[in-house]
């Protein structure tokens, strides 16, 4: 580790404002995750200067180590160590975004990086018909890393034709949203740190409920793909969808190859009381607009939820997730949203090879 870093690092003041003191919503402490083992720096090193396009380019252990690093960044005030000092990150959002863009930009700024922000594709040369291939060539001269969201599924592939700096996919059409899946599982690993262990006891098997159509919802798709990396902890997956085939061909093959017991239903009531984790969404991008799918599936404080069941939602939410659940112990979605900043900090630090700027006396081997 770098020897210029001060050792008297301070707790992260953000932890003090994550939740109102009287809220029952879950905000698990990040330190519990690190008690399982120290961070394996060799695995973090292997992420340097890699593009981040889809969930399946990551191993399970890479995800776990990133989550451990995120737990440090959540617990420690990392600002004074300037991990991204002198680096410029381009956030190119050709599709509307609130949480993803601002959480990425917050992550960059808290690491002392600089940002060139494109909040709307309509203000770029793409409005004039400029190709993503040409835009990628220009980005090489302007920054050190690109974070892009785009309405078209093949956009990352096209941008990378000429791009020579790392690219992080922040959502591509109906493709994937890999960093959202990292945020999802960071929340789950803080909630149940034993999920980071490869050899679970039988009592740790969980019933995962997915309320939505992953074949059309990129955040749901990426969450399911990420969940398959932790398949030994899953007893069953129930997909609740309006569609008879909610997967799409590729995802169906992945689910079946995992060998997990799963079912597809359009009636959540019989299985809802048995679900331990419920992941839900309703918004899909179709063409140049958005559609609300699976509107019939709604949860509120009167839903027959298992006592210790948790709910995840990538947000933005509509009527499917009632605000009456916000101040209950089922609410893991606030922790999920807040933790996105820290898992993205961990990813940025790793992809840009700046792990050597972290404090010396952290649990890293």
Rosetta blueprint (number, residue, H / E / L):
1 X L
2 X L
3 X L
4 X L
5 X L
6 X L
7 X L
8 X L
9 X L
10 X L
11 X E
12 X L
13 X H
14 X H
15 X H
16 X H
17 X H
18 X L
19 X L
20 X L
21 X L
22 X L
23 X L
24 X L
25 X L
26 X L
27 X L
28 X L
29 X L
30 X L
31 X H
32 X H
33 X H
34 X H
35 X L
36 X L
37 X L
38 X L
39 X E
40 X L
41 X H
42 X H
43 X H
44 X H
45 X H
46 X L
47 X L
48 X L
49 X L
50 X L
51 X L
52 X E
53 X L
54 X L
55 X H
56 X H
57 X H
58 X L
59 X L
60 X H
61 X H
62 X H
63 X H
64 X H
65 X H
66 X H
67 X H
68 X H
69 X H
70 X H
71 X H
72 X H
73 X H
74 X H
75 X H
76 X E
77 X L
78 X L
79 X H
80 X H
81 X H
82 X L
83 X L
84 X L
85 X L
86 X L
87 X L
88 X E
89 X E
90 X E
91 X E
92 X E
93 X E
94 X L
95 X L
96 X L
97 X L
98 X L
99 X H
100 X H
101 X H
102 X H
103 X H
104 X H
105 X H
106 X H
107 X H
108 X H
109 X H
110 X H
111 X L
112 X L
113 X L
114 X E
115 X E
116 X E
117 X E
118 X E
119 X L
120 X L
121 X H
122 X H
123 X H
124 X L
125 X H
126 X H
127 X H
128 X H
129 X L
130 X L
131 X L
132 X H
133 X H
134 X H
135 X H
136 X H
137 X H
138 X H
139 X H
140 X H
141 X H
142 X H
143 X L
144 X L
145 X E
146 X E
147 X E
148 X E
149 X E
150 X E
151 X L
152 X L
153 X L
154 X L
155 X H
156 X H
157 X H
158 X H
159 X H
160 X L
161 X L
162 X L
163 X L
164 X L
165 X L
166 X E
167 X E
168 X E
169 X E
170 X E
171 X E
172 X E
173 X L
174 X L
175 X L
176 X L
177 X L
178 X H
179 X H
180 X H
181 X H
182 X H
183 X H
184 X H
185 X H
186 X H
187 X H
188 X H
189 X H
190 X H
191 X H
192 X L
193 X H
194 X H
195 X H
196 X H
197 X L
198 X L
199 X L
200 X L
201 X L
202 X H
203 X H
204 X H
205 X L
206 X E
207 X E
208 X E
209 X E
210 X E
211 X E
212 X L
213 X L
214 X L
215 X L
216 X L
217 X L
218 X H
219 X H
220 X H
221 X H
222 X H
223 X H
224 X H
225 X H
226 X H
227 X H
228 X H
229 X L
230 X L
231 X H
232 X H
233 X H
234 X E
235 X E
236 X E
237 X E
238 X E
239 X E
240 X E
241 X L
242 X L
243 X L
244 X L
245 X L
246 X L
247 X L
248 X L
249 X H
250 X H
251 X H
252 X H
253 X H
254 X H
255 X H
256 X H
257 X H
258 X H
259 X L
260 X L
261 X L
262 X E
263 X E
264 X E
265 X E
266 X L
267 X L
268 X L
269 X H
270 X H
271 X H
272 X H
273 X L
274 X L
275 X L
276 X L
277 X E
278 X E
279 X E
280 X E
281 X L
282 X L
283 X E
284 X E
285 X E
286 X E
287 X L
288 X L
289 X E
290 X E
291 X E
292 X E
293 X L
294 X L
295 X L
296 X L
297 X L
298 X L
299 X E
300 X L
301 X L
302 X L
303 X L
304 X L
305 X L
306 X L
307 X L
308 X L
309 X L
310 X E
311 X E
312 X E
313 X E
314 X L
315 X L
316 X L
317 X L
318 X L
319 X L
320 X L
321 X E
322 X L
323 X H
324 X H
325 X H
326 X L
327 X L
328 X L
329 X L
330 X L
331 X E
332 X L
333 X H
334 X H
335 X H
336 X H
337 X H
338 X H
339 X H
340 X H
341 X H
342 X H
343 X H
344 X H
345 X H
346 X H
347 X H
348 X H
349 X H
350 X H
351 X H
352 X L
353 X L
354 X L
355 X H
356 X H
357 X H
358 X L
359 X L
360 X L
361 X L
362 X L
363 X L
364 X E
365 X L
